[in-house]
Amino acid sequence: MSVGGAYKTSAAGTVYYVNEGCAKHVFTSADVFFTYFDSWNVVQIVSAATLSSVPDAAEPFPFGPRYAAKEGALVKTPANPKVYVILNNVKRWIISPPVFDALQYSWKWIEDVTEAALDKFIEGDSISISPPRPDGTLIRYSGSKQMYMLSPDPNNAEQQVKRLIRDTKKLKQDGYRLDRTI
């Protein structure tokens, strides 16, 4: 067995990935599998003894290098506690838990990704207290079904405007996560 491979036994359907630390992770879903590979044909059959000789990984199993983070995704790598928000194909580090909380993000929204998945994005400015929310953030008022996107004010680059979203289908097609609405 080699690092970066997908393996299973002939007797079971469970597929494993061998990480850089020579430990194995279980693919918990096809969605995770396809962030590493483009076909089930890469899965190699090994004996149960061979598979059991590789220790289980202790760290979380991140989405792989083929993962396409959508707009508004909150991501981090298992080895680094820095949390980034992805907006306009730019990763922006949220500098502290109080800033994260002030932005009203949910800690449950954070997804673990590999370094390769994170490196696909340009590094933007860190997010501190100002501006209060990054451009591209989707917001909704309590009790309202209307959704808005924060955008730069065309008349004043120092300010933001909220734009009413009239077509959420288009927004989804453009890669936004509607489940990451503040």
C-alpha positions in Angstrom: 0.0 0.0 0.0 1.3 3.5 -0.8 0.6 7.0 0.4 -2.2 8.7 -1.5 -3.9 5.5 -2.5 -7.5 4.2 -2.1 -7.9 0.6 -0.8 -10.5 -1.9 0.2 -10.8 -5.6 0.8 -12.7 -7.9 -1.5 -15.1 -8.8 1.4 -16.1 -5.3 2.3 -17.3 -2.2 0.5 -15.5 0.3 2.8 -12.8 2.3 1.1 -9.8 3.7 2.9 -7.3 6.4 2.0 -3.6 6.3 3.2 -2.4 9.7 4.2 1.1 11.2 4.3 1.6 9.9 7.9 1.0 6.3 6.6 -2.3 6.1 8.5 -5.7 5.2 7.0 -8.9 7.2 6.8 -12.4 5.8 6.0 -14.1 7.5 3.1 -17.4 8.4 4.8 -19.2 9.4 1.5 -18.8 9.5 -2.2 -18.6 13.3 -2.0 -15.4 13.0 0.1 -14.0 10.3 -2.2 -14.4 12.5 -5.3 -12.4 15.3 -3.7 -9.4 13.0 -4.0 -10.1 10.8 -7.1 -12.1 11.1 -10.3 -13.1 7.4 -10.5 -13.9 4.4 -8.4 -11.5 2.5 -10.7 -8.5 3.7 -8.7 -9.5 1.6 -5.6 -7.1 -1.3 -5.1 -8.1 -4.6 -3.5 -5.8 -5.7 -0.7 -6.0 -8.4 1.9 -7.7 -7.8 5.3 -4.3 -8.4 7.0 -2.6 -5.8 4.8 -5.4 -3.3 5.5 -5.4 -3.9 9.2 -1.6 -3.4 9.4 -2.1 0.3 8.6 -3.1 2.3 11.7 -6.2 4.4 11.8 -5.7 8.1 11.4 -6.3 10.1 14.5 -6.9 13.5 12.9 -10.0 14.5 11.0 -10.3 13.4 7.4 -10.3 16.6 5.3 -11.8 17.2 1.9 -9.2 16.5 -0.7 -7.3 18.6 -3.3 -10.1 18.4 -5.8 -12.5 20.0 -3.4 -14.2 23.1 -4.8 -15.1 25.3 -1.9 -18.1 27.4 -2.7 -18.6 31.1 -2.0 -19.1 31.7 1.7 -17.4 28.4 2.8 -15.5 28.4 6.0 -12.4 26.2 5.8 -9.3 25.2 7.6 -6.7 22.5 7.5 -6.5 19.8 10.3 -2.9 20.9 11.1 -3.6 24.6 11.4 -6.3 26.4 13.5 -6.6 29.3 11.1 -10.1 29.6 9.7 -10.7 31.2 6.3 -13.8 32.4 4.6 -13.9 31.9 0.8 -15.4 34.9 -1.0 -14.8 35.9 -4.7 -12.2 33.0 -5.0 -10.1 34.7 -2.2 -9.4 33.1 1.1 -9.5 35.6 4.0 -8.2 34.6 7.5 -10.6 35.5 10.3 -8.1 36.7 12.9 -9.7 35.5 16.1 -12.7 33.7 17.7 -14.2 37.0 18.9 -14.2 38.3 15.3 -15.6 35.0 14.0 -18.4 35.3 16.5 -19.0 39.0 15.8 -19.5 38.0 12.1 -22.2 35.6 13.3 -20.6 32.6 11.6 -21.4 29.2 13.0 -18.5 27.0 14.2 -20.4 24.0 12.8 -19.9 25.5 9.3 -16.1 25.0 9.3 -14.9 22.3 6.9 -11.5 20.6 7.1 -9.6 20.7 3.7 -6.2 19.7 2.6 -3.4 22.3 2.1 -3.7 21.6 -1.7 -7.4 22.5 -1.6 -6.7 25.7 0.4 -3.8 26.7 -1.8 -6.1 27.0 -4.8 -7.3 30.3 -3.5 -5.6 33.7 -3.5 -4.7 35.0 -0.1 -6.6 38.1 0.7 -6.6 40.6 3.5 -7.2 39.2 7.0 -10.6 39.9 8.5 -10.6 41.9 11.7 -13.4 44.0 13.1 -13.4 46.5 10.2 -15.2 46.2 7.8 -17.9 44.5 9.8 -18.6 41.9 7.1 -16.7 41.0 4.0 -18.0 41.9 0.5 -19.9 38.9 -0.9 -21.5 37.9 2.5 -25.1 36.8 2.2 -27.5 38.2 4.9 -31.1 37.7 5.8 -33.1 39.6 8.4 -34.8 37.5 11.1 -38.4 36.6 10.0 -37.7 37.6 6.4 -37.3 35.4 3.3 -35.5 38.1 1.4 -31.7 37.6 1.0 -29.1 40.3 0.4 -25.5 40.3 -0.7 -23.1 42.9 0.7 -21.2 44.6 -2.1 -18.9 47.6 -2.4 -20.7 50.9 -2.8 -20.0 52.1 -6.3 -20.1 55.7 -5.1 -17.9 55.2 -2.0 -15.3 52.5 -1.8 -15.2 52.9 2.0 -18.8 51.7 2.4 -21.0 48.7 1.5 -24.4 48.4 0.1 -26.8 45.5 0.4 -28.2 44.2 -2.9 -31.5 42.2 -2.9 -31.0 38.7 -4.3 -33.9 38.2 -6.7 -32.7 34.9 -8.2 -31.4 32.3 -5.7 -31.1 29.7 -8.4 -28.6 31.9 -10.3 -26.7 32.5 -7.0 -26.5 28.7 -6.5 -25.3 28.3 -10.1 -22.6 30.9 -9.4 -21.3 28.7 -6.6 -22.7 30.4 -3.5 -23.6 28.5 -0.4 -27.1 29.5 0.5 -26.8 27.6 3.8 -24.1 30.1 4.9 -26.4 33.1 5.1 -26.0 35.3 8.2 
